[in-house]
Amino acid sequence: MVGGCRRGRGAEESRLVLQPCRHPDRVRIEIPGRRVAVIAEQLHGAERDEAWHQITTAAPQFGKYQEQTDRELPVIRLVPKPG
Protein backbone atom coordinates (compact mmCIF):
# COMPACT_ATOMS: atom_id res chain seq x y z
CA MET A 1 0.00 0.00 0.00
CA VAL A 2 1.30 3.46 -0.85
CA GLY A 3 0.42 5.99 1.79
CA GLY A 4 0.39 9.63 0.89
CA CYS A 5 2.79 9.84 -2.03
CA ARG A 6 4.13 13.33 -1.95
CA ARG A 7 6.59 15.89 -3.16
CA GLY A 8 7.05 19.21 -1.43
CA ARG A 9 5.23 18.55 1.86
CA GLY A 10 1.86 17.67 0.37
CA ALA A 11 2.00 20.30 -2.36
CA GLU A 12 0.04 20.21 -5.59
CA GLU A 13 3.07 18.71 -7.38
CA SER A 14 2.50 15.49 -5.46
CA ARG A 15 -0.41 14.71 -7.76
CA LEU A 16 2.14 14.05 -10.51
CA VAL A 17 3.49 11.13 -8.50
CA LEU A 18 0.14 9.36 -8.83
CA GLN A 19 -0.28 9.69 -12.59
CA PRO A 20 0.57 6.01 -13.18
CA CYS A 21 -2.53 5.16 -11.15
CA ARG A 22 -4.69 6.60 -13.94
CA HIS A 23 -3.94 3.33 -15.73
CA PRO A 24 -4.25 0.92 -12.80
CA ASP A 25 -3.71 -2.17 -14.91
CA ARG A 26 -0.29 -0.96 -16.17
CA VAL A 27 1.51 -0.36 -12.87
CA ARG A 28 4.74 -2.16 -12.03
CA ILE A 29 6.74 -1.91 -8.85
CA GLU A 30 10.28 -2.96 -8.12
CA ILE A 31 11.15 -4.83 -4.99
CA PRO A 32 14.61 -6.22 -4.29
CA GLY A 33 15.42 -8.69 -7.02
CA ARG A 34 12.28 -8.46 -9.14
CA ARG A 35 9.59 -6.40 -10.85
CA VAL A 36 5.98 -7.08 -10.02
CA ALA A 37 2.91 -6.15 -12.07
CA VAL A 38 0.21 -4.80 -9.76
CA ILE A 39 -3.24 -3.29 -9.93
CA ALA A 40 -3.39 0.14 -8.27
CA GLU A 41 -6.60 1.22 -6.56
CA GLN A 42 -7.12 4.54 -4.79
CA LEU A 43 -9.03 4.05 -1.57
CA HIS A 44 -11.91 6.31 -0.50
CA GLY A 45 -14.20 6.82 2.47
CA ALA A 46 -14.08 4.43 5.41
CA GLU A 47 -11.72 2.07 3.60
CA ARG A 48 -9.22 4.91 3.07
CA ASP A 49 -9.64 6.09 6.66
CA GLU A 50 -8.88 2.63 8.04
CA ALA A 51 -5.84 2.21 5.79
CA TRP A 52 -4.61 5.71 6.73
CA HIS A 53 -4.96 4.82 10.40
CA GLN A 54 -2.85 1.69 9.84
CA ILE A 55 -0.23 3.69 7.93
CA THR A 56 0.05 6.45 10.54
CA THR A 57 0.16 3.92 13.37
CA ALA A 58 3.06 2.12 11.71
CA ALA A 59 4.75 5.33 10.47
CA PRO A 60 3.57 8.37 12.48
CA GLN A 61 5.52 10.82 10.32
CA PHE A 62 2.86 10.43 7.60
CA GLY A 63 0.32 12.07 9.90
CA LYS A 64 2.51 15.18 9.92
CA TYR A 65 2.35 15.37 6.13
CA GLN A 66 -1.44 15.44 6.29
CA GLU A 67 -1.31 18.32 8.78
CA GLN A 68 0.72 20.39 6.28
CA THR A 69 -1.94 20.43 3.56
CA ASP A 70 -5.64 21.19 3.26
CA ARG A 71 -6.32 18.29 0.90
CA GLU A 72 -6.71 14.63 1.74
CA LEU A 73 -3.57 12.71 0.90
CA PRO A 74 -4.32 9.72 -1.32
CA VAL A 75 -3.87 6.13 -0.26
CA ILE A 76 -3.26 3.59 -3.02
CA ARG A 77 -3.66 -0.16 -2.59
CA LEU A 78 -1.33 -2.25 -4.74
CA VAL A 79 -2.47 -5.80 -5.41
CA PRO A 80 -0.34 -8.30 -7.37
CA LYS A 81 -1.78 -8.79 -10.84
CA PRO A 82 -2.98 -12.36 -11.44
CA GLY A 83 -1.02 -14.46 -13.88
C-alpha positions as CSV (number, residue, x, y, z in Angstrom):
1,M,0.0,0.0,0.0
2,V,1.3,3.5,-0.8
3,G,0.4,6.0,1.8
4,G,0.4,9.6,0.9
5,C,2.8,9.8,-2.0
6,R,4.1,13.3,-2.0
7,R,6.6,15.9,-3.2
8,G,7.1,19.2,-1.4
9,R,5.2,18.5,1.9
10,G,1.9,17.7,0.4
11,A,2.0,20.3,-2.4
12,E,0.0,20.2,-5.6
13,E,3.1,18.7,-7.4
14,S,2.5,15.5,-5.5
15,R,-0.4,14.7,-7.8
16,L,2.1,14.0,-10.5
17,V,3.5,11.1,-8.5
18,L,0.1,9.4,-8.8
19,Q,-0.3,9.7,-12.6
20,P,0.6,6.0,-13.2
21,C,-2.5,5.2,-11.2
22,R,-4.7,6.6,-13.9
23,H,-3.9,3.3,-15.7
24,P,-4.3,0.9,-12.8
25,D,-3.7,-2.2,-14.9
26,R,-0.3,-1.0,-16.2
27,V,1.5,-0.4,-12.9
28,R,4.7,-2.2,-12.0
29,I,6.7,-1.9,-8.9
30,E,10.3,-3.0,-8.1
31,I,11.2,-4.8,-5.0
32,P,14.6,-6.2,-4.3
33,G,15.4,-8.7,-7.0
34,R,12.3,-8.5,-9.1
35,R,9.6,-6.4,-10.8
36,V,6.0,-7.1,-10.0
37,A,2.9,-6.1,-12.1
38,V,0.2,-4.8,-9.8
39,I,-3.2,-3.3,-9.9
40,A,-3.4,0.1,-8.3
41,E,-6.6,1.2,-6.6
42,Q,-7.1,4.5,-4.8
43,L,-9.0,4.0,-1.6
44,H,-11.9,6.3,-0.5
45,G,-14.2,6.8,2.5
46,A,-14.1,4.4,5.4
47,E,-11.7,2.1,3.6
48,R,-9.2,4.9,3.1
49,D,-9.6,6.1,6.7
50,E,-8.9,2.6,8.0
51,A,-5.8,2.2,5.8
52,W,-4.6,5.7,6.7
53,H,-5.0,4.8,10.4
54,Q,-2.9,1.7,9.8
55,I,-0.2,3.7,7.9
56,T,0.0,6.4,10.5
57,T,0.2,3.9,13.4
58,A,3.1,2.1,11.7
59,A,4.7,5.3,10.5
60,P,3.6,8.4,12.5
61,Q,5.5,10.8,10.3
62,F,2.9,10.4,7.6
63,G,0.3,12.1,9.9
64,K,2.5,15.2,9.9
65,Y,2.4,15.4,6.1
66,Q,-1.4,15.4,6.3
67,E,-1.3,18.3,8.8
68,Q,0.7,20.4,6.3
69,T,-1.9,20.4,3.6
70,D,-5.6,21.2,3.3
71,R,-6.3,18.3,0.9
72,E,-6.7,14.6,1.7
73,L,-3.6,12.7,0.9
74,P,-4.3,9.7,-1.3
75,V,-3.9,6.1,-0.3
76,I,-3.3,3.6,-3.0
77,R,-3.7,-0.2,-2.6
78,L,-1.3,-2.2,-4.7
79,V,-2.5,-5.8,-5.4
80,P,-0.3,-8.3,-7.4
81,K,-1.8,-8.8,-10.8
82,P,-3.0,-12.4,-11.4
83,G,-1.0,-14.5,-13.9
